[in-house]
């Protein structure tokens, strides 16, 4: 079953750039950036489509990513540090493989949305108000 998802960008809210930072915390030294990007599969395409829809919040970006993904996204438990390290009690911490940053062209303080991708297809979407985590495998 295929489905077409249509999005209409909001003209009053555009992003100047979608920045991609491979190994933002320097945790994967010795691994080529191309291999880290390859390891996250199709997720960059979902991020790109989401950015083109100009979401206004992490919640909206999470919803759009879910529509692009096409499968249910269950929330993950755990915490995300300021630098982007994912922690869950009893498990080793995970460092982000790739960080995508959507920057608001209007310079709004709350306008930056980050999407961090971890091993095991864990994904975090955050802004200044909230953080949502899921698995997109």
C-alpha positions as CSV (number, residue, x, y, z in Angstrom):
1,X,0.0,0.0,0.0
2,X,1.5,3.3,-1.0
3,X,0.4,6.7,0.3
4,X,1.2,10.2,-0.8
5,X,1.8,12.7,1.9
6,X,1.5,16.3,0.8
7,X,2.9,19.3,2.7
8,X,2.5,22.9,2.2
9,X,5.3,25.1,3.5
10,X,4.3,28.2,5.4
11,X,5.5,31.2,3.6
12,X,5.8,33.3,6.8
13,X,8.1,30.7,8.3
14,X,11.1,29.6,6.3
15,X,14.5,28.1,7.2
16,X,17.7,29.6,5.9
17,X,19.5,26.4,6.3
18,X,19.5,22.8,7.3
19,X,22.9,22.2,8.9
20,X,24.3,18.7,9.1
21,X,27.0,17.9,11.7
22,X,28.5,14.4,11.6
23,X,29.8,13.2,14.9
24,X,28.9,16.4,16.8
25,X,30.5,15.3,20.1
26,X,33.6,13.8,18.6
27,X,32.8,10.3,19.9
28,X,33.5,8.3,16.7
29,X,37.1,9.3,15.9
30,X,38.6,7.1,13.2
31,X,35.3,6.4,11.5
32,X,34.8,8.2,8.2
33,X,31.9,10.7,8.2
34,X,30.5,9.0,5.1
35,X,30.2,5.7,7.0
36,X,28.4,7.5,9.9
37,X,26.0,9.0,7.4
38,X,25.5,5.7,5.7
39,X,24.7,4.0,9.0
40,X,21.6,6.2,9.5
41,X,19.9,5.0,6.4
42,X,16.9,6.9,5.1
43,X,16.5,9.2,8.1
44,X,18.2,12.1,6.3
45,X,15.5,12.1,3.7
46,X,12.8,12.3,6.4
47,X,14.7,15.2,8.0
48,X,15.0,17.0,4.6
49,X,11.3,16.6,3.9
50,X,10.4,17.8,7.4
51,X,12.6,20.9,7.0
52,X,10.9,21.7,3.7
53,X,7.6,21.8,5.6
54,X,9.0,24.5,7.9
55,X,7.8,23.2,11.2
56,X,7.4,25.7,14.0
57,X,8.2,23.3,16.9
58,X,9.8,20.0,17.8
59,X,6.3,18.5,18.2
60,X,5.3,19.6,14.7
61,X,8.7,18.3,13.2
62,X,8.2,15.0,15.0
63,X,4.7,14.6,13.6
64,X,5.9,15.5,10.0
65,X,8.8,13.0,10.3
66,X,6.3,10.3,11.4
67,X,4.1,11.0,8.4
68,X,7.2,10.8,6.1
69,X,8.3,7.6,7.8
70,X,4.9,6.0,7.4
71,X,5.1,3.7,10.4
72,X,4.0,4.2,14.0
73,X,6.6,5.9,16.2
74,X,6.6,4.9,19.8
75,X,8.1,7.3,22.3
76,X,11.4,6.3,23.9
77,X,12.1,6.7,27.6
78,X,15.4,8.2,28.7
79,X,17.0,11.6,28.8
80,X,19.0,13.8,26.5
81,X,21.8,16.0,27.8
82,X,22.5,19.5,26.5
83,X,25.3,18.3,24.3
84,X,23.0,15.5,22.9
85,X,24.0,12.4,24.8
86,X,21.2,9.9,25.2
87,X,20.9,8.2,28.6
88,X,18.7,5.4,29.8
89,X,19.2,3.8,33.3
90,X,21.2,0.5,33.1
91,X,22.3,1.1,29.4
92,X,25.5,2.7,28.1
93,X,25.1,6.3,27.0
94,X,24.7,6.9,23.3
95,X,26.4,9.8,21.5
96,X,24.7,11.2,18.4
97,X,26.0,10.0,15.0
98,X,24.6,13.0,13.2
99,X,22.9,16.2,14.2
100,X,20.6,18.1,11.9
101,X,19.9,21.7,12.8
102,X,17.0,23.7,11.2
103,X,17.8,27.4,11.6
104,X,15.1,30.0,11.4
105,X,15.8,32.8,8.8
106,X,13.9,35.3,11.0
107,X,16.2,34.8,13.9
108,X,13.5,33.8,16.3
109,X,15.1,32.6,19.6
110,X,12.8,29.5,19.7
111,X,13.2,28.9,16.0
112,X,16.0,26.3,16.0
113,X,15.0,22.7,15.9
114,X,17.6,19.9,16.3
115,X,17.2,16.3,15.2
116,X,19.8,13.9,16.6
117,X,20.3,10.4,15.2
118,X,21.9,7.7,17.3
119,X,22.8,4.0,16.9
120,X,19.9,1.6,16.8
121,X,17.9,4.2,14.8
122,X,17.1,6.2,17.9
123,X,16.0,9.7,16.9
124,X,15.5,12.8,19.1
125,X,13.7,15.9,18.0
126,X,14.1,19.0,20.2
127,X,13.7,22.7,20.5
128,X,13.8,25.0,23.5
129,X,10.4,23.8,24.7
130,X,10.5,20.0,24.4
131,X,12.3,16.9,23.4
132,X,10.7,13.9,21.7
133,X,12.5,10.6,21.2
134,X,11.6,7.5,19.1
135,X,13.1,4.7,17.1
136,X,12.8,4.8,13.3
137,X,14.1,1.5,12.1
